Amino acid sequence: MTIWRLILREITHRKIGFALGLLSVCIAVATLAGAMTLLRAHDLRTDQIVAAKEAETQREMAKMEDDYRKIMKDLGFNVLILPKDQNLADLYADDFASKYMPEEYVDRLAKSDIVTIQHLLPSLQQKARWPEQGDRTVIVIGTRGEVPYAQRTAKSPILEAVRPGTIVLGYELHRGAKVKEGDTIALMGRQFKVAKCHGERGNKDDITAWISLREAQEIFRRPGQINGILALECVCAADSLEKVRADIATILPDTQVIEFASQVIARAEARRRAAEAARAAIESEKRQRAKLRSEREAFAAVLVPIALVGCMAWIGLSTFGNVRDRRAEIGVLRALGVRSNQILAVFLGKAAVIGIAGGIAGCAAGFFAGTAWGDVGDIPSLFQPGLVVASVGLAPILALIAAWLPALLASQQDPAIVLREE
């Protein structure tokens, strides 16, 4: 009779004992496999959550950038390019630049590849007397409209161009002159049709009249000249006025740049706080997930050893009980010529079968339990070949260790003594 036949007969003769041993191994391995699968699922879920939050943050930041562009466009220009020899104290005192530069400068910028500014608006601004309206002081701004960049997609303008022969009046001017849109009004000897009347703004715009740049140059005898170029600082350069100045200086070296800082600082501060809040939210989520993983690791570090030790104890005790109950059968087999190493092989072989079968079943049960509890949609990503090899390889080793001593006792029994006692 071969060893494998003896092992098979031993298993079929002790079905309940075999089933209970198999169940103990299955539970122990399932505990290990389930714990490892759950930790793997936790890691994958953490990656998914963090990736989703980062993607959401990117979308929110992109939306915020778009909102900033719209807000800054509504607020108006925030960069002013002036002649280099313009005294800023005089500019702030008089509300206009007293030095001039060629109108051609704005065309140079429009043909360049500068990206730190947008929406170029050349202007000629002058404080003057309005003789037709009681010689009152007004600010006249001549503009030809925004100059498009040569190699970029056209953008909707911040300020619409004033057509030749028309005038746009601030609140105090059209109210004092008692005119409305469509009326005709004289300015410094010229007739203009009122194209638009602004509402009250509470700043110098209320005493400003806008006309076309060419007509302003003719009135003030400044052909081909301007005294300022307004621009909108790009979002990409929100915190870098020096970069804007350096870029413009390479194209227009005899100019200077000033920035309307309050608008830019407010925008940059809002962006910074939003970015910090987004990063803090992601870091908080990472910390919470790391804490949860640590708790699960600690629980598994206690549960898995208990399950493995319990499994080994059960297999050892059940094997010992089996040896004790079958002393007479073992004595007969020994008397019939079955060697002690064959008796040892029968009991260890049975333990190995229990370990292999229980390892496979336990690994499968633990994997599916871990996937169900782990709540990760991509189940194949949870599969760990190393875990399968470890589980299926570890289970029979532990079973053999647990059954070794009882099996050794069975193989060393003297058949004469056993049969005499029976």
C-alpha positions in Angstrom: 0.0 0.0 0.0 1.5 3.3 -1.1 1.9 6.4 1.2 -0.6 8.4 -0.9 -3.1 5.7 -0.6 -2.7 5.6 3.2 -3.0 9.4 3.3 -6.3 9.2 1.3 -7.7 6.5 3.5 -6.7 8.5 6.6 -8.6 11.6 5.2 -11.7 9.6 4.2 -11.8 7.8 7.5 -11.5 11.0 9.6 -13.7 13.3 7.5 -14.8 15.6 10.4 -11.3 16.0 11.7 -10.0 16.7 8.3 -12.8 19.3 7.6 -12.2 21.0 10.9 -8.4 21.2 10.3 -9.1 22.5 6.8 -11.5 25.1 8.2 -8.9 26.3 10.8 -6.3 26.8 8.1 -8.8 28.5 5.8 -9.8 31.0 8.6 -6.1 31.7 9.4 -5.1 32.3 5.8 -8.3 34.2 5.0 -7.5 36.5 7.9 -4.0 37.2 6.5 -5.1 37.5 2.9 -8.2 39.6 3.8 -6.0 42.0 6.0 -3.4 42.4 3.2 -6.1 42.9 0.5 -7.9 45.4 2.7 -4.7 47.4 3.2 -4.1 47.3 -0.5 -7.6 48.4 -1.2 -7.1 51.2 1.3 -4.0 52.4 -0.5 -5.7 52.3 -3.9 -8.7 54.1 -2.5 -6.4 56.7 -1.0 -4.8 57.3 -4.3 -8.2 57.6 -6.0 -9.4 60.1 -3.4 -6.2 62.2 -3.5 -6.2 62.1 -7.3 -9.8 63.2 -7.4 -9.2 66.0 -5.0 -6.1 67.1 -7.0 -8.1 67.0 -10.2 -10.9 69.0 -8.6 -8.4 71.5 -7.3 -7.0 71.8 -10.8 -10.5 72.5 -12.2 -11.2 75.0 -9.4 -7.9 76.8 -10.0 -8.5 76.8 -13.7 -12.0 78.2 -13.1 -10.5 80.7 -10.7 -8.0 81.8 -13.3 -10.8 82.3 -15.8 -12.8 84.3 -13.2 -9.7 86.4 -12.4 -9.3 87.2 -16.1 -12.9 88.3 -16.2 -12.7 90.3 -13.0 -9.5 92.0 -14.0 -11.0 92.8 -17.4 -14.0 94.4 -15.6 -11.7 96.3 -13.3 -9.8 97.7 -16.3 -6.2 98.2 -17.1 -3.6 97.7 -14.4 -0.3 98.6 -16.1 0.7 102.0 -17.6 3.7 102.5 -19.9 5.1 106.0 -19.9 8.0 107.8 -21.4 11.2 107.2 -19.4 11.7 110.8 -18.5 8.2 111.3 -17.2 8.3 112.6 -13.5 5.9 110.4 -11.6 5.2 113.1 -9.0 4.0 115.4 -11.9 1.9 112.6 -13.3 0.1 112.0 -10.0 -0.3 115.8 -9.4 -1.6 116.6 -12.9 -3.5 113.4 -13.7 -1.8 113.1 -17.1 1.8 112.7 -18.4 3.6 115.8 -19.6 6.1 113.8 -21.7 5.4 112.1 -25.0 6.5 109.1 -27.0 5.9 107.9 -30.6 2.5 106.2 -31.3 4.5 103.6 -33.2 5.7 102.2 -29.8 2.4 100.4 -29.3 2.7 98.7 -32.7 6.1 97.4 -31.7 4.6 95.8 -28.6 1.8 94.3 -30.7 4.2 92.8 -33.1 6.4 91.3 -30.4 6.2 88.0 -28.6 5.7 89.5 -25.1 3.3 87.4 -23.0 3.2 89.2 -19.7 0.8 92.0 -20.8 -2.4 92.0 -22.9 -5.0 94.5 -24.3 -2.7 97.4 -25.4 -4.4 100.8 -25.5 -2.5 103.8 -26.7 -3.8 107.1 -25.5 -3.1 110.8 -25.5 -4.4 112.4 -22.3 -4.5 116.1 -21.5 -6.1 118.4 -19.0 -7.6 121.3 -20.8 -10.2 124.1 -20.6 -13.5 123.6 -22.4 -14.4 127.1 -23.7 -17.8 126.1 -25.0 -18.9 125.0 -21.5 -17.9 128.1 -19.5 -14.1 127.4 -19.7 -14.4 124.5 -17.2 -11.5 122.1 -16.6 -11.8 118.7 -18.3 -9.6 115.8 -19.0 -9.5 114.8 -22.7 -8.4 111.4 -23.6 -7.8 110.4 -27.2 -7.7 106.7 -28.0 -7.7 104.7 -31.2 -9.0 101.6 -29.4 -7.0 98.5 -28.4 -4.2 97.3 -30.7 -4.4 93.6 -31.4 -1.3 91.4 -31.2 -0.1 90.3 -34.6 0.3 86.6 -33.8 -2.5 86.0 -31.3 -6.1 85.2 -31.3 -8.1 88.5 -31.1 -9.6 89.1 -27.6 -12.7 91.1 -26.8 -11.6 94.6 -25.8 -11.8 96.1 -22.3 -12.6 99.5 -23.7 -14.4 100.0 -27.0 -12.8 102.4 -29.5 -14.3 105.9 -29.9 -15.2 106.4 -33.6 -14.0 109.6 -35.3 -16.5 112.5 -34.9 -18.0 111.1 -31.7 -17.4 111.8 -28.1 -18.0 109.9 -24.8 -18.8 112.0 -21.8 -18.3 111.5 -18.1 -21.2 112.0 -15.7 -20.4 115.6 -14.6 -19.8 116.7 -18.2 -23.0 115.5 -19.8 -25.0 116.5 -16.8 -23.5 120.0 -16.8 -23.9 120.4 -20.6 -27.4 119.0 -20.4 -26.9 116.7 -23.4 -27.8 113.1 -24.0 -26.7 110.3 -26.4 -27.3 111.3 -30.0 -26.9 115.1 -29.4 -24.2 117.2 -30.9 -21.7 119.2 -28.7 -18.8 121.4 -29.5 -15.3 120.8 -28.0 -12.5 123.2 -28.6 -13.9 124.4 -31.9 -14.9 120.9 -33.2 -18.4 119.3 -33.4 -18.9 115.9 -31.9 -21.9 113.6 -31.7 -22.4 112.2 -28.2 -22.0 108.4 -28.5 -22.3 107.6 -24.9 -22.9 109.2 -21.5 -21.4 107.4 -18.5 -23.1 107.1 -15.1 -21.5 108.5 -12.0 -18.3 106.7 -11.1 -17.0 109.0 -8.3 -13.5 109.5 -9.8 -11.8 111.6 -12.5 -13.8 109.7 -15.2 -16.7 111.9 -14.2 -14.9 115.0 -15.8 -13.4 113.1 -18.7 -14.2 113.3 -22.4 -13.1 110.5 -24.7 -12.5 111.2 -28.4 -10.6 109.4 -31.2 -6.8 109.5 -30.9 -6.3 111.2 -34.3 -8.6 114.1 -33.4 -6.9 114.5 -30.0 -3.5 114.7 -31.7 -4.9 117.4 -34.0 -6.5 119.4 -31.2 -3.3 119.3 -29.0 -0.9 119.5 -32.0 0.8 116.2 -31.2 0.7 114.3 -34.5 1.9 110.8 -34.2 2.5 111.1 -30.4 1.0 109.6 -27.3 1.8 110.0 -23.6 0.7 106.5 -22.3 0.0 102.9 -23.2 -2.5 101.1 -20.9 -2.2 97.3 -20.7 -3.6 94.4 -18.6 -1.1 92.4 -16.8 -1.3 88.7 -17.6 -2.3 86.3 -14.8 1.0 84.5 -15.4 2.9 87.5 -14.2 0.6 88.5 -11.3 3.4 88.6 -8.7 6.2 89.8 -11.0 6.2 93.4 -12.0 10.0 93.2 -12.5 9.4 90.6 -15.2 6.9 92.8 -16.9 9.3 95.7 -16.8 12.1 93.6 -18.1 10.0 92.3 -21.0 8.9 95.7 -22.0 12.4 97.2 -21.6 13.8 94.8 -24.2 11.3 96.2 -26.7 10.9 99.8 -25.5 14.1 100.7 -23.6 13.2 104.4 -23.2 10.0 103.8 -21.3 9.0 103.1 -17.7 6.2 100.9 -16.3 4.0 101.5 -13.3 1.4 99.1 -11.9 -1.9 99.8 -10.3 -0.9 97.7 -7.3 -4.1 97.4 -5.4 -5.8 95.4 -8.1 -2.9 93.1 -8.7 -2.1 92.5 -5.1 -5.7 91.7 -4.3 -5.8 89.2 -7.2 -2.5 87.6 -6.2 -3.5 87.3 -2.6 -6.7 85.6 -3.5 -4.9 83.2 -5.7 -2.4 82.4 -3.0 -5.0 81.8 -0.3 -7.1 79.6 -2.7 -4.0 77.5 -3.6 -3.1 77.2 0.1 -6.6 76.1 1.0 -6.6 73.5 -1.7 -3.2 72.1 -0.6 -4.3 72.0 3.0 -7.5 70.1 2.1 -5.4 67.5 0.2 -2.9 67.2 3.0 -5.7 66.8 5.6 -7.2 64.0 3.5 -3.8 62.3 3.3 -3.4 62.5 7.0 -6.8 61.1 7.7 -6.2 58.2 5.3 -2.8 57.5 6.8 -4.3 57.5 10.3 -7.0 55.0 9.2 -4.4 52.8 7.6 -2.2 52.8 10.7 -5.2 51.7 12.8 -6.0 48.9 10.4 -2.4 47.8 10.3 -2.3 47.7 14.1 -5.5 45.6 14.2 -4.2 43.2 11.6 -0.9 42.9 13.5 -2.8 41.5 16.4 -5.5 39.5 14.6 -3.3 37.7 12.1 -0.8 36.2 14.6 -3.7 35.1 16.8 -5.4 33.4 13.9 -2.1 31.7 12.8 -1.2 30.5 16.3 -4.8 29.2 16.8 -4.7 27.3 13.6 -1.4 25.7 14.5 -2.7 24.8 17.9 -5.8 23.2 16.5 -3.9 21.2 13.9 -1.4 20.1 16.6 -4.1 19.1 19.1 -6.3 17.4 16.5 -3.3 15.4 15.1 -2.3 14.4 18.7 -5.9 13.3 19.4 -5.9 11.3 16.2 -2.7 9.6 17.1 -3.9 8.7 20.5 -7.2 7.3 19.3 -5.6 5.2 16.6 -2.8 3.7 18.6 -4.0 0.2 17.9 -4.3 0.8 14.2 -0.8 2.2 14.1 0.5 -0.8 16.1 -1.1 -3.2 13.5 0.4 -1.3 10.6 3.8 -1.4 12.2 3.4 -5.2 12.9 2.5 -5.7 9.2 5.8 -4.1 8.2 5.0 -0.4 7.7 8.1 1.5 8.7 8.1 4.4 11.2 9.1 6.9 8.5 6.0 5.8 6.5 3.8 6.4 9.6 5.4 9.8 10.0 4.8 10.6 6.3 1.1 9.7 6.5 0.4 12.1 9.3 2.6 14.9 7.9 1.2 14.3 4.4 -2.3 14.7 5.8 -1.2 18.0 7.5 0.3 19.1 4.2 -2.9 18.4 2.3 -4.9 20.3 4.9 -2.4 23.2 4.6 -2.4 23.4 0.8 -6.2 23.1 0.4 -6.9 25.4 3.3 -4.3 27.9 2.0 -5.9 28.1 -1.5 -9.5 28.3 -0.1 -8.5 30.8 2.6 -6.6 33.0 0.1 -9.6 33.1 -2.2 -12.0 33.8 0.7 -9.8 36.5 2.1 -9.3 38.2 -1.3 -13.1 38.4 -2.0 -13.8 39.5 1.6 -11.1 42.2 1.3 -12.4 43.5 -2.1 -16.0 43.6 -0.7 -15.0 45.6 2.3 -12.4 47.7 0.6 -14.9 49.3 -1.8 -12.6 49.6 -4.8 -14.1 49.3 -8.2 -11.0 48.0 -10.0 -10.9 44.5 -8.4 -8.0 43.2 -10.6 -5.8 45.9 -9.2 -6.1 44.3 -5.8 -4.7 41.0 -6.9 -1.2 40.5 -5.3 0.7 37.4 -6.7 3.2 37.6 -3.9 0.3 37.3 -1.4 -1.0 34.2 -3.1 2.4 32.5 -3.1 3.0 33.5 0.5 -0.4 32.2 1.6 -0.3 28.9 -0.3 3.3 28.4 0.7 3.0 29.4 4.4 -0.1 27.4 5.2 1.3 23.8 4.6 4.6 24.8 6.4 2.7 25.9 9.5 0.5 22.8 9.3 3.6 20.6 9.1 5.2 22.3 12.0 2.0 21.9 14.1 1.7 18.2 13.2 5.3 17.3 13.5 5.5 16.4 17.1 2.3 14.2 17.3 3.3 12.5 14.0 6.8 11.9 15.4 5.3 10.3 18.5 3.1 8.1 16.3 6.0 6.9 14.2 8.1 6.0 17.2 5.6 3.8 19.0 6.7 0.2 19.6 4.0 -2.1 18.0 4.7 -4.9 20.5 4.0 -2.6 23.4 0.9 -1.1 21.7 -0.7 -4.5 20.9 0.0 -5.9 24.3 -1.7 -3.0 26.0 -4.6 -3.3 23.6 
